[in-house]
């Protein structure tokens, strides 16, 4: 089960034509109220905009989230999470507000953590684990958590039905790739 996702960054550069109090931290509102946006990162340029940019006639900022930042984000994910859960409700797969599975069953599984390389060195957090069924279940939702009980769910996958029977041993390999948008 692989979901699509990415990290993106955006830069906006402002020309200041007002007065900003620089003796305190500058806020986004300070810049918007006292300046005007001169340049910004642009994504998905049209063919015409690409030609203009190549000729130096279209002003925009190119994006470059560094390899270090990608690895740093993968490291955060690997450090933050470490437990997998399983459940029986495979509906509502794109509900991004859930904090736990909709119908969790059995105890969460402690996971072993490692890195892998998908696009750049150590950009992939890999979680592996072994669980033992404590009953007969039709599993169709799986979660990645930061605690053995309660805590936060950082990822949820829903799948077709996957049956396990009491005392059956099963394994997890969960990969989260930090990539550019």
BAVO-44632 format. One line per 10 residues: for each residue x, y, z of N, C-alpha, C, O. Coordinates in nm, 2 decimals, padded with zeros to 4 digits. Layout:
REM BAVO-44632
X,Y,Z,X,Y,Z,X,Y,Z,X,Y,Z; ...;
This chain:
REM BAVO-44632
00.08,-00.12,00.00,00.00,00.00,00.00,00.09,00.12,00.00,00.15,00.15,00.10; 00.09,00.19,-00.11,00.18,00.31,-00.12,00.09,00.43,-00.15,00.02,00.43,-00.26; 00.09,00.53,-00.07,00.01,00.65,-00.10,00.10,00.76,-00.16,00.22,00.76,-00.13; 00.05,00.84,-00.24,00.13,00.95,-00.30,00.13,01.07,-00.20,00.03,01.10,-00.14; 00.25,01.13,-00.19,00.26,01.24,-00.10,00.40,01.30,-00.13,00.49,01.24,-00.19; 00.42,01.42,-00.08,00.55,01.49,-00.10,00.56,01.61,-00.01,00.46,01.65,00.05; 00.68,01.65,00.01,00.70,01.78,00.08,00.73,01.88,-00.02,00.81,01.86,-00.11; 00.68,02.00,-00.01,00.71,02.11,-00.10,00.74,02.23,-00.01,00.70,02.24,00.10; 00.81,02.32,-00.07,00.84,02.45,-00.01,00.81,02.56,-00.11,00.82,02.54,-00.23; 00.78,02.68,-00.05,00.76,02.79,-00.14,00.82,02.91,-00.08,00.82,02.93,00.04;
00.88,03.00,-00.16,00.95,03.12,-00.12,00.88,03.24,-00.19,00.85,03.23,-00.31; 00.85,03.34,-00.11,00.80,03.47,-00.16,00.89,03.58,-00.12,00.93,03.58,00.00; 00.93,03.66,-00.21,01.02,03.77,-00.19,00.94,03.90,-00.20,00.87,03.92,-00.30; 00.95,03.99,-00.10,00.88,04.12,-00.09,00.97,04.23,-00.10,01.08,04.24,-00.04; 00.93,04.34,-00.17,00.99,04.47,-00.17,00.92,04.55,-00.07,00.80,04.56,-00.07; 01.00,04.61,00.03,00.94,04.68,00.14,00.93,04.83,00.10,01.02,04.89,00.06; 00.80,04.88,00.10,00.78,05.02,00.07,00.71,05.09,00.19,00.67,05.20,00.17; 00.71,05.03,00.30,00.65,05.09,00.42,00.75,05.08,00.53,00.87,05.05,00.51; 00.71,05.11,00.65,00.80,05.10,00.77,00.77,04.97,00.85,00.65,04.94,00.88; 00.87,04.89,00.87,00.86,04.77,00.95,00.94,04.78,01.07,01.06,04.82,01.07;
00.89,04.75,01.19,00.96,04.75,01.31,01.04,04.63,01.32,00.99,04.52,01.35; 01.17,04.64,01.30,01.26,04.53,01.29,01.32,04.49,01.43,01.40,04.41,01.45; 01.27,04.57,01.54,01.32,04.54,01.67,01.24,04.42,01.73,01.28,04.37,01.84; 01.14,04.37,01.66,01.07,04.25,01.71,01.06,04.16,01.59,01.09,04.19,01.48; 01.02,04.03,01.61,01.01,03.94,01.50,00.91,03.98,01.40,00.80,04.03,01.43; 00.95,03.97,01.27,00.86,04.02,01.16,00.77,03.91,01.13,00.80,03.79,01.12; 00.64,03.94,01.11,00.54,03.85,01.08,00.50,03.85,00.93,00.54,03.94,00.86; 00.43,03.75,00.88,00.38,03.75,00.74,00.30,03.87,00.72,00.31,03.93,00.61; 00.21,03.91,00.81,00.12,04.02,00.79,00.20,04.15,00.78,00.16,04.24,00.70; 00.31,04.16,00.85,00.40,04.28,00.84,00.45,04.30,00.69,00.44,04.41,00.64;
00.49,04.19,00.63,00.54,04.20,00.49,00.43,04.23,00.40,00.44,04.31,00.30; 00.31,04.17,00.42,00.20,04.19,00.32,00.15,04.33,00.33,00.12,04.39,00.23; 00.15,04.39,00.46,00.10,04.52,00.48,00.19,04.63,00.43,00.15,04.74,00.40; 00.32,04.60,00.44,00.42,04.71,00.41,00.51,04.68,00.29,00.62,04.75,00.28; 00.47,04.60,00.20,00.55,04.57,00.09,00.46,04.51,-00.02,00.34,04.51,-00.01; 00.53,04.47,-00.13,00.46,04.40,-00.24,00.54,04.28,-00.28,00.66,04.28,-00.28; 00.47,04.17,-00.32,00.53,04.05,-00.36,00.60,04.07,-00.49,00.53,04.11,-00.59; 00.73,04.05,-00.50,00.80,04.07,-00.62,00.83,03.94,-00.70,00.82,03.94,-00.82; 00.87,03.84,-00.62,00.90,03.71,-00.68,00.84,03.60,-00.59,00.83,03.62,-00.47; 00.81,03.49,-00.65,00.77,03.37,-00.57,00.80,03.24,-00.65,00.81,03.24,-00.77;
00.80,03.13,-00.58,00.82,03.00,-00.64,00.70,02.97,-00.72,00.59,02.99,-00.67; 00.72,02.92,-00.84,00.61,02.88,-00.93,00.62,02.73,-00.96,00.73,02.68,-00.99; 00.51,02.67,-00.96,00.50,02.52,-00.99,00.42,02.50,-01.11,00.33,02.59,-01.14; 00.45,02.40,-01.19,00.37,02.36,-01.30,00.35,02.47,-01.40,00.24,02.51,-01.44; 00.46,02.52,-01.45,00.46,02.63,-01.55,00.40,02.58,-01.68,00.41,02.47,-01.72; 00.32,02.67,-01.74,00.27,02.63,-01.87,00.38,02.63,-01.98,00.49,02.68,-01.95; 00.36,02.56,-02.09,00.47,02.56,-02.19,00.51,02.70,-02.23,00.63,02.73,-02.25; 00.42,02.79,-02.24,00.45,02.93,-02.28,00.54,03.00,-02.17,00.63,03.06,-02.20; 00.50,02.98,-02.04,00.58,03.03,-01.93,00.72,02.97,-01.93,00.82,03.04,-01.89; 00.73,02.84,-01.96,00.86,02.78,-01.96,00.95,02.84,-02.07,01.07,02.86,-02.05;
00.90,02.87,-02.19,00.97,02.94,-02.29,01.02,03.08,-02.25,01.13,03.11,-02.27; 00.92,03.15,-02.19,00.96,03.29,-02.14,01.07,03.28,-02.04,01.16,03.36,-02.04; 01.06,03.18,-01.95,01.16,03.17,-01.84,01.29,03.14,-01.90,01.39,03.19,-01.86; 01.30,03.05,-02.00,01.42,03.01,-02.06,01.49,03.13,-02.13,01.61,03.14,-02.14; 01.40,03.22,-02.18,01.46,03.34,-02.25,01.49,03.45,-02.15,01.53,03.56,-02.18; 01.46,03.43,-02.02,01.48,03.53,-01.92,01.38,03.63,-01.91,01.40,03.74,-01.85; 01.26,03.61,-01.97,01.15,03.70,-01.97,01.04,03.67,-01.87,00.94,03.75,-01.86; 01.05,03.57,-01.79,00.95,03.53,-01.69,01.02,03.52,-01.56,01.11,03.43,-01.54; 00.99,03.60,-01.47,01.06,03.61,-01.34,00.99,03.51,-01.24,00.87,03.53,-01.20; 01.06,03.41,-01.19,01.01,03.33,-01.08,01.13,03.26,-01.01,01.24,03.27,-01.06;
01.10,03.20,-00.90,01.20,03.13,-00.82,01.20,02.98,-00.85,01.09,02.92,-00.85; 01.31,02.92,-00.88,01.31,02.77,-00.89,01.32,02.71,-00.75,01.38,02.77,-00.66; 01.26,02.60,-00.73,01.25,02.53,-00.60,01.36,02.43,-00.59,01.39,02.36,-00.69; 01.43,02.43,-00.47,01.53,02.33,-00.45,01.53,02.29,-00.30,01.61,02.34,-00.22; 01.44,02.20,-00.26,01.45,02.14,-00.13,01.57,02.05,-00.13,01.57,01.95,-00.21; 01.67,02.07,-00.05,01.79,02.00,-00.05,01.78,01.86,-00.01,01.68,01.82,00.06; 01.88,01.77,-00.05,01.88,01.64,00.00,01.89,01.63,00.15,01.83,01.54,00.21; 01.96,01.72,00.21,01.97,01.72,00.36,01.84,01.74,00.42,01.80,01.67,00.51; 01.76,01.83,00.36,01.62,01.86,00.42,01.53,01.73,00.40,01.46,01.70,00.49; 01.54,01.67,00.29,01.46,01.55,00.26,01.50,01.44,00.36,01.41,01.38,00.42;
01.63,01.42,00.39,01.67,01.32,00.48,01.63,01.36,00.63,01.59,01.27,00.71; 01.64,01.49,00.65,01.60,01.54,00.79,01.45,01.51,00.81,01.41,01.47,00.92; 01.36,01.53,00.71,01.22,01.50,00.73,01.19,01.35,00.75,01.11,01.32,00.83; 01.27,01.27,00.67,01.25,01.12,00.69,01.30,01.08,00.83,01.24,00.99,00.89; 01.40,01.15,00.88,01.46,01.12,01.01,01.35,01.15,01.12,01.33,01.08,01.21; 01.29,01.27,01.10,01.18,01.31,01.20,01.07,01.20,01.20,01.03,01.16,01.31; 01.03,01.16,01.09,00.92,01.06,01.08,00.96,00.93,01.15,00.89,00.87,01.22; 01.09,00.89,01.12,01.14,00.76,01.17,01.15,00.77,01.33,01.12,00.68,01.40; 01.19,00.89,01.37,01.21,00.91,01.52,01.07,00.92,01.59,01.05,00.87,01.70; 00.97,00.98,01.52,00.84,01.01,01.59,00.76,00.89,01.60,00.70,00.87,01.71;
00.75,00.80,01.50,00.66,00.69,01.50,00.73,00.56,01.53,00.85,00.55,01.51; 00.65,00.46,01.58,00.72,00.33,01.61,00.62,00.22,01.64,00.66,00.11,01.69; 00.49,00.24,01.62,00.39,00.14,01.65,00.29,00.12,01.54,00.25,00.23,01.48; 00.25,00.00,01.51,00.15,-00.02,01.41,00.02,-00.08,01.47,00.03,-00.15,01.57; -00.09,-00.04,01.41,-00.22,-00.09,01.46,-00.29,-00.15,01.34,-00.25,-00.13,01.22; -00.39,-00.23,01.37,-00.47,-00.30,01.26,-00.62,-00.28,01.30,-00.65,-00.28,01.42; -00.70,-00.28,01.20,-00.85,-00.26,01.23,-00.93,-00.32,01.12,-00.88,-00.38,01.03; -01.06,-00.31,01.15,-01.16,-00.38,01.06,-01.25,-00.29,00.98,-01.35,-00.34,00.92; -01.23,-00.16,00.98,-01.31,-00.07,00.91,-01.23,00.00,00.80,-01.15,00.09,00.82; -01.25,-00.04,00.68,-01.17,00.01,00.56,-01.23,00.12,00.49,-01.20,00.15,00.38;
-01.33,00.19,00.55,-01.40,00.30,00.48,-01.33,00.43,00.51,-01.25,00.44,00.60; -01.37,00.53,00.44,-01.32,00.67,00.47,-01.17,00.68,00.46,-01.11,00.73,00.55; -01.11,00.62,00.35,-00.97,00.61,00.34,-00.89,00.74,00.33,-00.77,00.75,00.36; -00.96,00.85,00.29,-00.89,00.98,00.28,-00.94,01.08,00.39,-00.93,01.20,00.37; -00.98,01.03,00.50,-01.01,01.11,00.62,-00.88,01.15,00.69,-00.82,01.06,00.76; -00.83,01.27,00.67,-00.70,01.31,00.72,-00.71,01.36,00.87,-00.61,01.40,00.92; -00.83,01.36,00.93,-00.84,01.41,01.06,-00.85,01.30,01.17,-00.85,01.33,01.29; -00.84,01.18,01.13,-00.85,01.07,01.23,-00.73,01.07,01.32,-00.62,01.09,01.27; -00.74,01.04,01.45,-00.63,01.02,01.54,-00.61,00.88,01.58,-00.51,00.85,01.64; -00.70,00.79,01.54,-00.68,00.65,01.56,-00.76,00.58,01.45,-00.83,00.64,01.37;
-00.74,00.45,01.44,-00.82,00.37,01.34,-00.97,00.38,01.37,-01.00,00.41,01.49; -01.05,00.36,01.28,-01.19,00.36,01.30,-01.24,00.25,01.38,-01.33,00.26,01.47; -01.19,00.13,01.36,-01.22,00.01,01.44,-01.10,-00.08,01.47,-01.08,-00.18,01.41; -01.01,-00.03,01.56,-00.89,-00.10,01.59,-00.92,-00.23,01.67,-01.02,-00.24,01.75; -00.84,-00.33,01.64,-00.85,-00.46,01.71,-00.71,-00.50,01.74,-00.61,-00.46,01.68; -00.69,-00.58,01.84,-00.57,-00.63,01.89,-00.47,-00.52,01.94,-00.51,-00.40,01.93; -00.36,-00.56,02.00,-00.27,-00.47,02.06,-00.18,-00.41,01.95,-00.15,-00.48,01.85; -00.14,-00.29,01.96,-00.04,-00.23,01.86,00.09,-00.31,01.87,00.13,-00.37,01.97; 00.16,-00.31,01.75,00.28,-00.38,01.74,00.40,-00.28,01.74,00.40,-00.18,01.67; 00.50,-00.31,01.83,00.62,-00.23,01.83,00.70,-00.26,01.70,00.71,-00.37,01.66;
00.75,-00.16,01.64,00.82,-00.17,01.51,00.97,-00.14,01.52,01.01,-00.06,01.60; 01.05,-00.21,01.44,01.19,-00.18,01.42,01.20,-00.08,01.32,01.13,-00.08,01.22; 01.30,00.02,01.34,01.31,00.13,01.25,01.44,00.13,01.17,01.55,00.09,01.23; 01.44,00.16,01.04,01.56,00.17,00.96,01.54,00.27,00.85,01.43,00.32,00.83; 01.64,00.30,00.78,01.64,00.39,00.66,01.66,00.31,00.53,01.72,00.20,00.54; 01.60,00.35,00.43,01.63,00.30,00.29,01.64,00.42,00.20,01.62,00.53,00.24; 01.69,00.39,00.08,01.70,00.50,-00.02,01.61,00.47,-00.14,01.62,00.37,-00.20; 01.52,00.57,-00.16,01.43,00.56,-00.28,01.47,00.65,-00.39,01.49,00.61,-00.50; 01.49,00.78,-00.36,01.54,00.88,-00.45,01.67,00.94,-00.41,01.76,00.96,-00.50; 01.68,00.98,-00.29,01.81,01.03,-00.24,01.85,00.95,-00.11,01.76,00.89,-00.05;
01.97,00.96,-00.07,02.02,00.88,00.05,01.93,00.90,00.17,01.91,01.02,00.21; 01.89,00.79,00.23,01.81,00.79,00.35,01.68,00.88,00.35,01.65,00.94,00.45; 01.62,00.88,00.24,01.49,00.95,00.22,01.37,00.87,00.26,01.26,00.92,00.26; 01.39,00.75,00.30,01.28,00.66,00.33,01.29,00.60,00.47,01.38,00.54,00.51; 01.18,00.63,00.55,01.17,00.57,00.68,01.11,00.43,00.67,01.00,00.42,00.61; 01.17,00.33,00.72,01.12,00.19,00.71,01.09,00.14,00.85,01.17,00.14,00.93; 00.96,00.09,00.86,00.92,00.03,00.99,00.89,-00.12,00.96,00.81,-00.15,00.87; 00.94,-00.21,01.04,00.91,-00.35,01.02,00.87,-00.41,01.16,00.91,-00.36,01.27; 00.78,-00.50,01.16,00.74,-00.56,01.28,00.66,-00.70,01.26,00.62,-00.73,01.15; 00.65,-00.77,01.36,00.58,-00.90,01.36,00.46,-00.89,01.46,00.48,-00.85,01.58;
00.34,-00.93,01.42,00.23,-00.94,01.51,00.17,-01.08,01.52,00.20,-01.16,01.43; 00.10,-01.10,01.62,00.03,-01.23,01.63,-00.12,-01.20,01.66,-00.16,-01.13,01.75; -00.20,-01.26,01.57,-00.35,-01.24,01.58,-00.40,-01.30,01.72,-00.36,-01.41,01.76; -00.49,-01.22,01.78,-00.55,-01.27,01.91,-00.70,-01.30,01.89,-00.78,-01.30,01.98; -00.73,-01.34,01.77,-00.87,-01.37,01.73,-00.87,-01.38,01.58,-00.77,-01.36,01.51; -00.99,-01.42,01.53,-01.01,-01.42,01.38,-01.07,-01.29,01.34,-01.17,-01.24,01.39; -01.00,-01.23,01.25,-01.04,-01.09,01.20,-01.02,-01.08,01.05,-00.94,-01.15,00.99; -01.10,-00.99,01.00,-01.09,-00.95,00.86,-01.03,-00.81,00.87,-01.11,-00.71,00.89; -00.90,-00.79,00.85,-00.84,-00.66,00.86,-00.84,-00.59,00.73,-00.83,-00.64,00.62; -00.87,-00.46,00.74,-00.87,-00.37,00.62,-00.83,-00.23,00.65,-00.84,-00.14,00.56;
-00.77,-00.20,00.77,-00.71,-00.07,00.80,-00.59,-00.09,00.89,-00.59,-00.18,00.98; -00.49,-00.01,00.86,-00.37,-00.02,00.93,-00.32,00.12,00.97,-00.33,00.21,00.89; -00.26,00.14,01.09,-00.22,00.27,01.13,-00.08,00.27,01.18,-00.03,00.17,01.23; -00.01,00.39,01.17,00.12,00.41,01.22,00.11,00.51,01.33,00.06,00.62,01.31; 00.16,00.48,01.45,00.14,00.56,01.57,00.27,00.60,01.64,00.37,00.54,01.62; 00.26,00.70,01.73,00.37,00.74,01.81,00.37,00.68,01.95,00.46,00.72,02.03; 00.27,00.60,01.99,00.27,00.54,02.12,00.20,00.40,02.12,00.12,00.37,02.02; 00.23,00.32,02.21,00.17,00.19,02.22,00.02,00.19,02.25,-00.06,00.11,02.19; -00.02,00.29,02.33,-00.17,00.32,02.35,-00.19,00.47,02.33,-00.10,00.55,02.36; -00.31,00.50,02.30,-00.34,00.64,02.27,-00.25,00.71,02.18,-00.22,00.65,02.07;
-00.20,00.83,02.21,-00.10,00.89,02.12,-00.16,00.94,01.99,-00.28,00.97,01.98; -00.08,00.96,01.89,-00.12,01.01,01.76,-00.10,00.92,01.65,00.00,00.84,01.65; -00.19,00.92,01.55,-00.17,00.83,01.43,-00.11,00.92,01.32,-00.18,01.02,01.28; 00.00,00.89,01.27,00.06,00.97,01.16,00.03,00.92,01.02,00.05,01.00,00.93; -00.01,00.80,01.01,-00.05,00.75,00.88,-00.16,00.64,00.89,-00.16,00.57,00.99; -00.24,00.63,00.79,-00.34,00.52,00.79,-00.36,00.47,00.65,-00.36,00.55,00.55; -00.36,00.34,00.63,-00.38,00.28,00.50,-00.50,00.19,00.51,-00.53,00.13,00.61; -00.58,00.20,00.41,-00.70,00.10,00.40,-00.68,00.01,00.28,-00.62,00.05,00.18; -00.73,-00.11,00.30,-00.70,-00.21,00.19,-00.83,-00.29,00.17,-00.93,-00.28,00.24; -00.81,-00.38,00.08,-00.92,-00.49,00.06,-00.91,-00.58,00.19,-00.81,-00.57,00.27;
-01.00,-00.67,00.20,-01.00,-00.75,00.32,-00.88,-00.85,00.32,-00.84,-00.90,00.22; -00.83,-00.86,00.44,-00.71,-00.95,00.47,-00.74,-01.03,00.59,-00.74,-00.97,00.70; -00.77,-01.15,00.58,-00.81,-01.24,00.69,-00.69,-01.29,00.77,-00.59,-01.34,00.71; -00.70,-01.29,00.90,-00.60,-01.35,00.99,-00.68,-01.44,01.09,-00.80,-01.40,01.12; -00.62,-01.55,01.13,-00.69,-01.64,01.23,-00.61,-01.63,01.36,-00.49,-01.60,01.36; -00.68,-01.67,01.47,-00.62,-01.67,01.60,-00.49,-01.74,01.60,-00.47,-01.85,01.55; -00.39,-01.67,01.66,-00.25,-01.73,01.68,-00.17,-01.72,01.55,-00.05,-01.76,01.55; -00.22,-01.67,01.44,-00.14,-01.65,01.32,-00.04,-01.54,01.33,-00.08,-01.43,01.39; 00.08,-01.56,01.29,00.18,-01.46,01.29,00.19,-01.39,01.15,00.18,-01.46,01.05; 00.20,-01.26,01.16,00.20,-01.18,01.03,00.30,-01.07,01.05,00.34,-01.04,01.16;
00.35,-01.02,00.94,00.46,-00.92,00.94,00.42,-00.79,00.87,00.33,-00.78,00.78; 00.48,-00.68,00.92,00.47,-00.55,00.86,00.60,-00.50,00.80,00.71,-00.52,00.85; 00.59,-00.44,00.68,00.69,-00.35,00.63,00.62,-00.22,00.59,00.54,-00.23,00.49; 00.65,-00.11,00.65,00.58,00.01,00.62,00.69,00.11,00.58,00.78,00.14,00.66; 00.68,00.17,00.46,00.78,00.26,00.41,00.71,00.40,00.39,00.60,00.41,00.34; 00.78,00.50,00.44,00.73,00.64,00.42,00.85,00.71,00.35,00.96,00.73,00.41; 00.82,00.76,00.23,00.93,00.83,00.15,00.91,00.98,00.16,00.80,01.03,00.13; 01.01,01.05,00.20,01.01,01.19,00.19,01.07,01.23,00.06,01.18,01.20,00.02; 00.98,01.30,-00.02,01.03,01.34,-00.16,00.99,01.48,-00.19,00.91,01.54,-00.12; 01.04,01.53,-00.30,01.01,01.66,-00.34,00.87,01.66,-00.41,00.84,01.56,-00.48;
00.80,01.77,-00.40,00.67,01.78,-00.46,00.67,01.79,-00.61,00.57,01.80,-00.67;
